[in-house]
Structure formats: structure tokens, C-alpha cells
Amino acid sequence: MQLDPEEAMKLHPKSTRYIVRALEIFYKSGAKKTDTFISQPPQWPLLMIGLRREKEDTNKKINARVREMLK
């Protein structure tokens, strides 16, 4: 919080992985994470595709895999 209040406000107190990373950046470069990482728009358009499966089908596949693993 003392080194980079702006970044500290973004992080959950229990997010130790991200807190440690922010501290590493500060102690290795002497600069705050918020100063070193500037938000920039993506260079290329982004297309996200998601696949959905019926819950029953997913459950059948999970159950078959568990049975096979237990054998």
C-alpha cells in the first residue's frame, strides 16, 4: 500500500501471488507496477469463441471418465 497505492487498491489482500509480483517489479526496477504497465488497446481485433455442451452430456462424460480412472 505504501509503495504503490493505486495498484494496492486493485488487488485483494489475499492475492499474494499478485502482491508479490508487484513488489518484485518495484524492487527490481525501482518503478511502480502502475507506472511500468500502461494500458493500451489491443493491436488486433479480438474474437472470443465459447463452446457449450448440454449438462447431461457433460455429466455422462465425467461419470464415464471417473469409472475408467477407478478401474
Backbone as CSV, one residue per row, in Angstrom:
resi,resn,N_x,N_y,N_z,CA_x,CA_y,CA_z,C_x,C_y,C_z
1,MET,0.824,-1.180,0.000,0.000,0.000,0.000,0.876,1.255,0.000
2,GLN,2.003,1.198,0.716,2.885,2.362,0.792,3.655,2.581,-0.509
3,LEU,4.031,1.501,-1.179,4.849,1.628,-2.378,4.043,1.993,-3.619
4,ASP,2.853,1.424,-3.746,2.037,1.653,-4.941,0.559,1.610,-4.562
5,PRO,0.036,2.704,-3.998,-1.351,2.698,-3.538,-2.370,2.399,-4.634
6,GLU,-2.094,2.868,-5.838,-3.027,2.651,-6.951,-3.168,1.157,-7.267
7,GLU,-2.046,0.469,-7.341,-2.072,-0.981,-7.603,-2.655,-1.727,-6.410
8,ALA,-2.336,-1.287,-5.213,-2.833,-1.943,-3.999,-4.361,-1.895,-3.939
9,MET,-4.951,-0.837,-4.447,-6.416,-0.725,-4.428,-7.066,-1.725,-5.382
10,LYS,-6.333,-2.154,-6.394,-6.866,-3.114,-7.365,-6.810,-4.552,-6.850
11,LEU,-5.878,-4.814,-5.933,-5.625,-6.186,-5.502,-6.360,-6.539,-4.217
12,HIS,-6.816,-7.772,-4.156,-7.416,-8.289,-2.932,-6.277,-8.587,-1.960
13,PRO,-6.448,-8.310,-0.664,-5.367,-8.543,0.304,-4.849,-9.984,0.340
14,LYS,-5.671,-10.944,-0.068,-5.228,-12.342,-0.049,-4.648,-12.806,-1.386
15,SER,-4.538,-11.903,-2.344,-3.965,-12.244,-3.651,-2.441,-12.157,-3.572
16,THR,-1.858,-13.032,-2.785,-0.417,-12.944,-2.523,0.416,-13.067,-3.791
17,ARG,-0.025,-13.857,-4.733,0.717,-14.022,-5.983,0.889,-12.677,-6.693
18,TYR,-0.172,-11.892,-6.772,-0.126,-10.614,-7.472,0.586,-9.547,-6.641
19,ILE,0.443,-9.644,-5.347,1.133,-8.701,-4.462,2.647,-8.918,-4.557
20,VAL,3.061,-10.182,-4.509,4.481,-10.498,-4.617,5.019,-10.018,-5.962
21,ARG,4.269,-10.211,-7.033,4.716,-9.774,-8.363,4.889,-8.257,-8.406
22,ALA,3.946,-7.517,-7.841,4.054,-6.056,-7.811,5.286,-5.626,-7.015
23,LEU,5.557,-6.312,-5.907,6.739,-5.990,-5.106,8.031,-6.331,-5.859
24,GLU,8.036,-7.459,-6.572,9.216,-7.824,-7.369,9.519,-6.749,-8.397
25,ILE,8.483,-6.277,-9.075,8.667,-5.232,-10.086,9.264,-3.986,-9.449
26,PHE,8.738,-3.602,-8.316,9.232,-2.397,-7.643,10.688,-2.548,-7.209
27,TYR,11.013,-3.655,-6.549,12.359,-3.820,-6.006,13.415,-4.092,-7.083
28,LYS,13.013,-4.660,-8.226,13.986,-4.917,-9.291,14.172,-3.721,-10.210
29,SER,13.096,-2.952,-10.435,13.203,-1.843,-11.387,13.195,-0.475,-10.706
30,GLY,12.689,-0.428,-9.482,12.573,0.855,-8.799,11.345,1.635,-9.216
31,ALA,10.553,1.069,-10.116,9.340,1.737,-10.602,8.112,0.978,-10.119
32,LYS,7.027,1.705,-9.944,5.769,1.074,-9.540,5.183,0.312,-10.722
33,LYS,4.431,-0.715,-10.420,3.798,-1.501,-11.480,2.863,-0.631,-12.305
34,THR,2.151,0.272,-11.640,1.218,1.129,-12.372,1.947,2.069,-13.325
35,ASP,3.209,2.374,-13.054,3.986,3.238,-13.946,4.599,2.464,-15.103
36,THR,4.866,1.183,-14.888,5.555,0.402,-15.911,4.607,-0.264,-16.900
37,PHE,3.395,-0.554,-16.482,2.435,-1.207,-17.363,1.344,-0.215,-17.738
38,ILE,1.434,0.289,-18.945,0.455,1.268,-19.432,-0.636,0.514,-20.174
39,SER,-1.876,0.825,-19.867,-2.986,0.190,-20.574,-2.991,0.660,-22.023
40,GLN,-2.988,-0.294,-22.922,-3.021,0.015,-24.343,-4.109,-0.819,-24.988
41,PRO,-4.746,-0.270,-26.000,-5.735,-1.087,-26.707,-5.027,-2.225,-27.442
42,PRO,-5.701,-3.329,-27.664,-5.067,-4.445,-28.362,-4.652,-4.036,-29.773
43,GLN,-3.584,-4.650,-30.266,-3.104,-4.330,-31.605,-4.003,-4.916,-32.687
44,TRP,-4.655,-6.026,-32.376,-5.517,-6.690,-33.325,-6.896,-6.878,-32.718
45,PRO,-7.925,-6.987,-33.557,-9.263,-7.244,-33.012,-9.304,-8.601,-32.308
46,LEU,-10.136,-8.698,-31.324,-10.223,-9.909,-30.526,-11.565,-10.581,-30.778
47,LEU,-11.530,-11.862,-31.028,-12.745,-12.651,-31.205,-12.698,-13.795,-30.210
48,MET,-13.675,-13.845,-29.311,-13.738,-14.925,-28.336,-14.850,-15.879,-28.738
49,ILE,-14.530,-17.159,-28.738,-15.500,-18.182,-29.115,-15.631,-19.152,-27.954
50,GLY,-16.852,-19.442,-27.570,-17.092,-20.402,-26.497,-17.940,-21.550,-27.002
51,LEU,-17.704,-22.708,-26.447,-18.481,-23.880,-26.811,-19.313,-24.302,-25.616
52,ARG,-20.511,-24.732,-25.896,-21.382,-25.206,-24.821,-21.828,-26.626,-25.115
53,ARG,-22.006,-27.352,-24.054,-22.486,-28.723,-24.159,-23.621,-28.864,-23.157
54,GLU,-24.574,-29.691,-23.479,-25.684,-29.924,-22.561,-25.149,-30.516,-21.262
55,LYS,-25.738,-30.127,-20.142,-25.266,-30.577,-18.835,-25.309,-32.103,-18.715
56,GLU,-26.341,-32.710,-19.253,-26.453,-34.170,-19.179,-25.301,-34.851,-19.908
57,ASP,-24.951,-34.337,-21.079,-23.830,-34.906,-21.835,-22.530,-34.769,-21.058
58,THR,-22.334,-33.596,-20.465,-21.118,-33.361,-19.676,-21.051,-34.323,-18.505
59,ASN,-22.160,-34.491,-17.789,-22.193,-35.404,-16.645,-21.917,-36.844,-17.058
60,LYS,-22.456,-37.262,-18.194,-22.211,-38.622,-18.689,-20.721,-38.823,-18.963
61,LYS,-20.111,-37.843,-19.600,-18.682,-37.952,-19.917,-17.830,-37.970,-18.647
62,ILE,-18.189,-37.135,-17.684,-17.448,-37.098,-16.410,-17.578,-38.437,-15.696
63,ASN,-18.797,-38.951,-15.609,-19.020,-40.224,-14.927,-18.277,-41.364,-15.606
64,ALA,-18.276,-41.386,-16.942,-17.565,-42.439,-17.674,-16.060,-42.329,-17.417
65,ARG,-15.541,-41.115,-17.386,-14.109,-40.934,-17.142,-13.744,-41.368,-15.712
66,VAL,-14.571,-41.030,-14.744,-14.298,-41.431,-13.358,-14.314,-42.951,-13.240
67,ARG,-15.311,-43.593,-13.851,-15.374,-45.063,-13.825,-14.108,-45.669,-14.425
68,GLU,-13.674,-45.106,-15.563,-12.475,-45.613,-16.225,-11.234,-45.408,-15.362
69,MET,-11.139,-44.276,-14.691,-9.992,-43.996,-13.826,-9.962,-44.935,-12.625
70,LEU,-11.144,-45.284,-12.089,-11.199,-46.174,-10.941,-10.841,-47.617,-11.307
71,LYS,-11.047,-47.984,-12.550,-10.662,-49.346,-12.997,-9.167,-49.456,-12.944
